[in-house]
Amino acid sequence: MATKTTTLRSGAQMPMLGLGTYRLGADGSDTLGADRAALETALDLGYRHIDTATAYHNEAFIGEVLGSSGIDRAELFLTSKLRNADHAEGEWRGALERSLDALRTDYLDLYMIHWPLPEHDRYLDAFAKLARARDEGLIRDVGVANFLTPHLDRLVSETGEAPAVDQIEFHPSWHNPDTFARCAELGVVVEAYSPLSRGADFDAEPVAAAAAAHGVPASQVVLAWALQQGVSVIPKSANPARLAENFAVADAEPPFELTAEEIAAISSLEGGNQIGHDPHTYAGMQR
């Protein structure tokens, strides 16, 4: 099955649908067997875009499963993220090298600053350092996560460069229209975390109506709504049937397409349902 891709600044092709792995196989987890089976199932289905982070404490687990999968590294698209504690001068390189070692690779397709952490005000320097690592071949593309319009504008103004990707909370009832529009202006690919909003939007009238009209689950409608707007999605699931459902929506020849009217109706749900933290103030994920 050929999946939709988008072109990043390096020219690399990033699969539009990836597997979110927050807490999947995390250190100390009592569900490692089930988590391994879920990741192996995803790979068998054709998932090749895997999203992780130092702060998820599962890079070694993912590296081990990928290493034993027999899949050629060139077929994979691996993303990890610089945790907040490693913004400081002297910390970022060690953090990157530990991620590379844990994931059993000599480069990352995409490496992101996980949060802007404005109270420490080091994200500009961290971005410059990651750009250096990109020039050394350790990273193919430099991205950010949870950067809103003010963070992006300052980054571009002071470094002269926009990130390849901005991973933000993006789902029908919280899709950051201002940041989405600014990313489009800057040529930044938007990637959605929590794209299914833990099911919170599934019963909303525009979503339910589209699901009924196309004869598909609400989850597929929500993912199609993002994908048809050019937004990459990284839903997480450990359920084989749901993994397959999610993956099918990103087919180069998808099983259905939403109309422009359906997309607009679903977008009108925007407002108030923020699941994640506020990027202007969040200072967690220090370890």
DRENDO-1510 file (C-alpha; in Angstrom, 1 decimal, always signed):
<recs>
REC; n; res; u; v; w
REC; 1; MET; +0.0; +0.0; +0.0 .
REC; 2; ALA; +1.4; +3.4; -1.0 .
REC; 3; THR; +0.9; +6.0; +1.7 .
REC; 4; LYS; +0.6; +9.8; +1.3 .
REC; 5; THR; +3.8; +11.7; +1.9 .
REC; 6; THR; +4.8; +15.3; +2.2 .
REC; 7; THR; +8.2; +16.9; +1.2 .
REC; 8; LEU; +10.3; +18.5; +3.9 .
REC; 9; ARG; +12.9; +21.2; +3.5 .
REC; 10; SER; +15.7; +18.6; +3.0 .
REC; 11; GLY; +13.7; +17.1; +0.1 .
REC; 12; ALA; +12.9; +14.0; +2.3 .
REC; 13; GLN; +9.5; +12.4; +1.9 .
REC; 14; MET; +7.7; +12.1; +5.3 .
REC; 15; PRO; +4.8; +9.8; +5.5 .
REC; 16; MET; +1.7; +11.8; +6.3 .
REC; 17; LEU; +0.5; +9.3; +8.9 .
REC; 18; GLY; +2.8; +8.0; +11.6 .
REC; 19; LEU; +2.6; +6.1; +14.8 .
REC; 20; GLY; +2.5; +8.1; +18.0 .
REC; 21; THR; +4.3; +6.2; +20.8 .
REC; 22; TYR; +3.8; +8.2; +24.0 .
REC; 23; ARG; +4.2; +5.7; +26.9 .
REC; 24; LEU; +4.4; +2.8; +24.4 .
REC; 25; GLY; +7.1; +0.5; +25.8 .
REC; 26; ALA; +8.3; +3.1; +28.3 .
REC; 27; ASP; +10.9; +2.1; +30.9 .
REC; 28; GLY; +9.3; +0.2; +33.7 .
REC; 29; SER; +6.1; -0.5; +31.8 .
REC; 30; ASP; +4.1; -3.6; +32.9 .
REC; 31; THR; +2.7; -4.0; +29.3 .
REC; 32; LEU; +5.9; -4.4; +27.4 .
REC; 33; GLY; +4.7; -7.6; +25.7 .
REC; 34; ALA; +1.5; -6.0; +24.5 .
REC; 35; ASP; +3.4; -2.8; +23.5 .
REC; 36; ARG; +5.9; -4.8; +21.5 .
REC; 37; ALA; +3.1; -6.7; +19.7 .
REC; 38; ALA; +1.4; -3.4; +18.9 .
REC; 39; LEU; +4.5; -1.9; +17.3 .
REC; 40; GLU; +5.2; -5.1; +15.4 .
REC; 41; THR; +1.6; -5.1; +14.1 .
REC; 42; ALA; +2.0; -1.5; +13.0 .
REC; 43; LEU; +5.1; -2.3; +11.1 .
REC; 44; ASP; +3.4; -5.3; +9.5 .
REC; 45; LEU; +0.6; -3.1; +8.4 .
REC; 46; GLY; +3.0; -0.8; +6.7 .
REC; 47; TYR; +3.7; +2.0; +9.2 .
REC; 48; ARG; +7.1; +3.4; +8.6 .
REC; 49; HIS; +6.9; +6.8; +10.3 .
REC; 50; ILE; +7.6; +6.4; +14.0 .
REC; 51; ASP; +7.4; +9.3; +16.4 .
REC; 52; THR; +9.1; +9.2; +19.8 .
REC; 53; ALA; +10.9; +11.5; +22.2 .
REC; 54; THR; +13.6; +11.4; +24.9 .
REC; 55; ALA; +10.9; +12.3; +27.4 .
REC; 56; TYR; +8.8; +9.2; +26.5 .
REC; 57; HIS; +11.5; +7.0; +27.9 .
REC; 58; ASN; +11.0; +4.4; +25.2 .
REC; 59; GLU; +13.7; +5.0; +22.6 .
REC; 60; ALA; +15.6; +1.9; +23.5 .
REC; 61; PHE; +12.4; -0.2; +23.3 .
REC; 62; ILE; +11.6; +1.2; +19.8 .
REC; 63; GLY; +15.2; +0.8; +18.7 .
REC; 64; GLU; +15.2; -2.9; +19.7 .
REC; 65; VAL; +11.9; -3.6; +18.0 .
REC; 66; LEU; +12.9; -1.8; +14.8 .
REC; 67; GLY; +16.3; -3.5; +14.8 .
REC; 68; SER; +14.8; -6.9; +15.0 .
REC; 69; SER; +12.1; -6.2; +12.4 .
REC; 70; GLY; +14.3; -6.7; +9.3 .
REC; 71; ILE; +13.1; -3.4; +7.8 .
REC; 72; ASP; +15.8; -1.5; +6.0 .
REC; 73; ARG; +16.7; +1.8; +7.8 .
REC; 74; ALA; +16.1; +3.7; +4.6 .
REC; 75; GLU; +12.5; +2.7; +4.6 .
REC; 76; LEU; +11.9; +4.2; +8.0 .
REC; 77; PHE; +11.1; +7.8; +9.0 .
REC; 78; LEU; +12.2; +8.3; +12.6 .
REC; 79; THR; +11.4; +11.3; +14.7 .
REC; 80; SER; +12.6; +12.1; +18.2 .
REC; 81; LYS; +12.6; +15.2; +20.3 .
REC; 82; LEU; +15.0; +17.2; +22.5 .
REC; 83; ARG; +13.6; +17.3; +26.0 .
REC; 84; ASN; +13.3; +20.6; +28.0 .
REC; 85; ALA; +16.2; +19.8; +30.3 .
REC; 86; ASP; +18.5; +19.6; +27.3 .
REC; 87; HIS; +18.0; +23.1; +25.8 .
REC; 88; ALA; +21.1; +24.3; +27.6 .
REC; 89; GLU; +24.5; +24.8; +26.0 .
REC; 90; GLY; +26.5; +21.6; +26.3 .
REC; 91; GLU; +23.4; +19.3; +26.8 .
REC; 92; TRP; +21.9; +19.1; +23.4 .
REC; 93; ARG; +24.6; +17.0; +21.7 .
REC; 94; GLY; +24.7; +14.4; +24.4 .
REC; 95; ALA; +21.0; +14.1; +24.3 .
REC; 96; LEU; +21.0; +13.7; +20.5 .
REC; 97; GLU; +23.7; +11.1; +20.7 .
REC; 98; ARG; +21.9; +9.1; +23.3 .
REC; 99; SER; +18.8; +9.1; +21.2 .
REC; 100; LEU; +20.7; +7.9; +18.2 .
REC; 101; ASP; +22.3; +5.1; +20.3 .
REC; 102; ALA; +19.0; +4.0; +21.8 .
REC; 103; LEU; +17.3; +4.0; +18.4 .
REC; 104; ARG; +20.2; +2.1; +16.8 .
REC; 105; THR; +20.7; +4.6; +14.0 .
REC; 106; ASP; +23.3; +7.1; +12.9 .
REC; 107; TYR; +20.8; +9.7; +11.9 .
REC; 108; LEU; +17.3; +10.9; +12.6 .
REC; 109; ASP; +14.9; +11.9; +9.8 .
REC; 110; LEU; +13.4; +14.6; +12.0 .
REC; 111; TYR; +14.6; +16.0; +15.4 .
REC; 112; MET; +12.4; +18.4; +17.2 .
REC; 113; ILE; +12.6; +20.9; +20.1 .
REC; 114; HIS; +9.8; +19.4; +22.2 .
REC; 115; TRP; +8.6; +22.6; +23.8 .
REC; 116; PRO; +9.6; +26.2; +23.5 .
REC; 117; LEU; +10.0; +26.6; +27.3 .
REC; 118; PRO; +9.9; +30.4; +27.1 .
REC; 119; GLU; +10.6; +30.8; +30.8 .
REC; 120; HIS; +14.2; +29.5; +30.2 .
REC; 121; ASP; +14.4; +31.3; +26.8 .
REC; 122; ARG; +16.9; +28.9; +25.2 .
REC; 123; TYR; +15.0; +27.7; +22.2 .
REC; 124; LEU; +16.7; +30.0; +19.8 .
REC; 125; ASP; +20.1; +28.7; +20.7 .
REC; 126; ALA; +18.9; +25.1; +20.8 .
REC; 127; PHE; +17.5; +25.5; +17.3 .
REC; 128; ALA; +20.8; +26.9; +16.0 .
REC; 129; LYS; +22.6; +23.9; +17.5 .
REC; 130; LEU; +20.3; +21.4; +15.9 .
REC; 131; ALA; +20.8; +23.1; +12.6 .
REC; 132; ARG; +24.5; +22.5; +13.1 .
REC; 133; ALA; +23.8; +18.8; +13.8 .
REC; 134; ARG; +21.8; +18.7; +10.6 .
REC; 135; ASP; +24.7; +20.1; +8.7 .
REC; 136; GLU; +26.8; +17.3; +10.2 .
REC; 137; GLY; +24.4; +14.7; +8.9 .
REC; 138; LEU; +23.1; +13.6; +12.3 .
REC; 139; ILE; +19.6; +15.0; +11.5 .
REC; 140; ARG; +17.9; +15.3; +8.1 .
REC; 141; ASP; +15.4; +18.0; +9.2 .
REC; 142; VAL; +15.0; +20.2; +12.2 .
REC; 143; GLY; +11.5; +20.6; +13.6 .
REC; 144; VAL; +9.7; +22.0; +16.6 .
REC; 145; ALA; +6.8; +20.9; +18.7 .
REC; 146; ASN; +4.2; +23.1; +20.5 .
REC; 147; PHE; +5.5; +26.3; +18.9 .
REC; 148; LEU; +2.7; +28.8; +18.5 .
REC; 149; THR; +2.8; +31.9; +16.2 .
REC; 150; PRO; +4.8; +34.1; +18.6 .
REC; 151; HIS; +7.5; +31.4; +19.0 .
REC; 152; LEU; +7.7; +30.8; +15.3 .
REC; 153; ASP; +7.9; +34.5; +14.4 .
REC; 154; ARG; +10.7; +35.1; +16.9 .
REC; 155; LEU; +12.5; +32.0; +15.7 .
REC; 156; VAL; +12.4; +33.1; +12.0 .
REC; 157; SER; +13.2; +36.7; +12.9 .
REC; 158; GLU; +16.3; +35.9; +14.9 .
REC; 159; THR; +17.7; +32.8; +13.1 .
REC; 160; GLY; +16.5; +33.5; +9.6 .
REC; 161; GLU; +15.2; +30.0; +9.3 .
REC; 162; ALA; +11.8; +28.3; +9.8 .
REC; 163; PRO; +11.6; +24.7; +11.0 .
REC; 164; ALA; +10.6; +21.9; +8.7 .
REC; 165; VAL; +7.7; +20.7; +10.9 .
REC; 166; ASP; +5.7; +22.1; +13.8 .
REC; 167; GLN; +4.0; +19.4; +15.8 .
REC; 168; ILE; +1.0; +20.9; +17.6 .
REC; 169; GLU; -2.2; +19.8; +19.2 .
REC; 170; PHE; -4.6; +19.6; +16.3 .
REC; 171; HIS; -8.1; +18.2; +16.2 .
REC; 172; PRO; -11.6; +19.5; +15.3 .
REC; 173; SER; -12.3; +21.1; +18.6 .
REC; 174; TRP; -8.8; +22.6; +19.1 .
REC; 175; HIS; -6.8; +23.2; +15.9 .
REC; 176; ASN; -4.9; +26.4; +16.5 .
REC; 177; PRO; -6.1; +28.3; +13.3 .
REC; 178; ASP; -3.7; +31.2; +13.8 .
REC; 179; THR; -0.6; +28.9; +14.1 .
REC; 180; PHE; -1.9; +26.7; +11.3 .
REC; 181; ALA; -2.2; +29.8; +9.0 .
REC; 182; ARG; +1.3; +31.0; +10.0 .
REC; 183; CYS; +2.9; +27.7; +9.3 .
REC; 184; ALA; +1.3; +27.7; +5.8 .
REC; 185; GLU; +2.8; +31.2; +5.2 .
REC; 186; LEU; +6.2; +30.0; +6.4 .
REC; 187; GLY; +6.2; +26.7; +4.5 .
REC; 188; VAL; +6.2; +24.7; +7.7 .
REC; 189; VAL; +4.4; +21.3; +7.7 .
REC; 190; VAL; +1.9; +21.0; +10.5 .
REC; 191; GLU; +1.9; +17.7; +12.3 .
REC; 192; ALA; -1.0; +16.8; +14.6 .
REC; 193; TYR; -0.6; +15.1; +18.0 .
REC; 194; SER; -3.8; +14.0; +19.7 .
REC; 195; PRO; -5.5; +14.1; +16.3 .
REC; 196; LEU; -8.3; +11.9; +17.6 .
REC; 197; SER; -8.8; +14.0; +20.8 .
REC; 198; ARG; -9.4; +10.8; +22.8 .
REC; 199; GLY; -12.7; +10.5; +21.0 .
REC; 200; ALA; -14.0; +13.8; +22.2 .
REC; 201; ASP; -15.1; +15.0; +18.8 .
REC; 202; PHE; -16.6; +11.7; +17.5 .
REC; 203; ASP; -20.2; +12.4; +18.4 .
REC; 204; ALA; -20.1; +16.0; +17.2 .
REC; 205; GLU; -22.8; +16.5; +14.6 .
REC; 206; PRO; -20.5; +17.4; +11.6 .
REC; 207; VAL; -18.2; +14.4; +12.4 .
REC; 208; ALA; -21.1; +12.0; +12.9 .
REC; 209; ALA; -22.9; +13.2; +9.8 .
REC; 210; ALA; -19.8; +12.7; +7.6 .
REC; 211; ALA; -19.2; +9.3; +9.1 .
REC; 212; ALA; -22.7; +8.2; +8.2 .
REC; 213; ALA; -22.5; +9.7; +4.8 .
REC; 214; HIS; -19.3; +7.8; +3.9 .
REC; 215; GLY; -20.1; +4.7; +5.9 .
REC; 216; VAL; -16.8; +4.9; +7.9 .
REC; 217; PRO; -15.9; +5.3; +11.6 .
REC; 218; ALA; -15.7; +8.7; +13.1 .
REC; 219; SER; -12.0; +8.2; +13.8 .
REC; 220; GLN; -11.4; +7.9; +10.0 .
REC; 221; VAL; -13.4; +11.1; +9.4 .
REC; 222; VAL; -11.3; +13.1; +11.9 .
REC; 223; LEU; -8.0; +11.8; +10.4 .
REC; 224; ALA; -9.2; +12.5; +6.9 .
REC; 225; TRP; -10.2; +16.1; +7.9 .
REC; 226; ALA; -6.6; +16.7; +9.0 .
REC; 227; LEU; -4.9; +14.9; +6.1 .
REC; 228; GLN; -7.0; +16.6; +3.4 .
REC; 229; GLN; -5.8; +20.0; +4.8 .
REC; 230; GLY; -2.1; +18.8; +4.4 .
REC; 231; VAL; -1.7; +18.1; +8.1 .
REC; 232; SER; +0.4; +15.0; +9.1 .
REC; 233; VAL; -1.1; +12.9; +11.9 .
REC; 234; ILE; +0.5; +10.6; +14.4 .
REC; 235; PRO; -2.4; +8.8; +16.2 .
REC; 236; LYS; -1.5; +6.3; +18.8 .
REC; 237; SER; -3.2; +2.9; +19.3 .
REC; 238; ALA; -2.2; -0.5; +20.5 .
REC; 239; ASN; -5.4; -2.1; +19.0 .
REC; 240; PRO; -4.7; -4.0; +15.8 .
REC; 241; ALA; -8.1; -3.1; +14.2 .
REC; 242; ARG; -7.7; +0.5; +15.0 .
REC; 243; LEU; -4.1; +0.6; +13.8 .
REC; 244; ALA; -5.4; -0.7; +10.5 .
REC; 245; GLU; -8.3; +1.7; +10.4 .
REC; 246; ASN; -6.1; +4.7; +11.0 .
REC; 247; PHE; -3.5; +3.6; +8.4 .
REC; 248; ALA; -6.1; +3.1; +5.7 .
REC; 249; VAL; -7.0; +6.7; +5.7 .
REC; 250; ALA; -3.5; +7.7; +4.6 .
REC; 251; ASP; -3.5; +5.5; +1.5 .
REC; 252; ALA; -2.5; +7.3; -1.7 .
REC; 253; GLU; -5.9; +6.2; -2.9 .
REC; 254; PRO; -8.0; +6.7; +0.3 .
REC; 255; PRO; -11.2; +4.8; +0.8 .
REC; 256; PHE; -13.2; +8.1; +0.9 .
REC; 257; GLU; -12.7; +11.8; +0.7 .
REC; 258; LEU; -14.5; +14.5; +2.6 .
REC; 259; THR; -16.2; +17.3; +0.7 .
REC; 260; ALA; -15.1; +20.9; +1.2 .
REC; 261; GLU; -18.4; +21.5; +3.0 .
REC; 262; GLU; -17.8; +18.7; +5.4 .
REC; 263; ILE; -14.3; +19.9; +6.1 .
REC; 264; ALA; -15.6; +23.4; +6.8 .
REC; 265; ALA; -18.3; +22.1; +9.1 .
REC; 266; ILE; -15.9; +20.0; +11.1 .
REC; 267; SER; -13.5; +23.0; +11.4 .
REC; 268; SER; -16.3; +25.0; +12.9 .
REC; 269; LEU; -16.0; +22.9; +16.0 .
REC; 270; GLU; -12.9; +24.8; +17.0 .
REC; 271; GLY; -12.9; +26.2; +20.5 .
REC; 272; GLY; -12.2; +25.3; +24.1 .
REC; 273; ASN; -11.2; +21.6; +24.1 .
REC; 274; GLN; -7.4; +21.8; +24.7 .
REC; 275; ILE; -6.2; +18.4; +25.8 .
REC; 276; GLY; -2.5; +19.2; +26.2 .
REC; 277; HIS; -0.5; +21.8; +28.0 .
REC; 278; ASP; -0.2; +25.5; +27.3 .
REC; 279; PRO; +3.0; +26.1; +25.3 .
REC; 280; HIS; +3.3; +29.6; +26.7 .
REC; 281; THR; +3.7; +28.3; +30.2 .
REC; 282; TYR; +4.5; +24.5; +30.2 .
REC; 283; ALA; +7.9; +23.7; +31.8 .
REC; 284; GLY; +7.5; +19.9; +32.4 .
REC; 285; MET; +9.3; +17.0; +30.8 .
REC; 286; GLN; +12.6; +17.8; +32.4 .
REC; 287; ARG; +13.7; +14.3; +32.7 .
</recs>
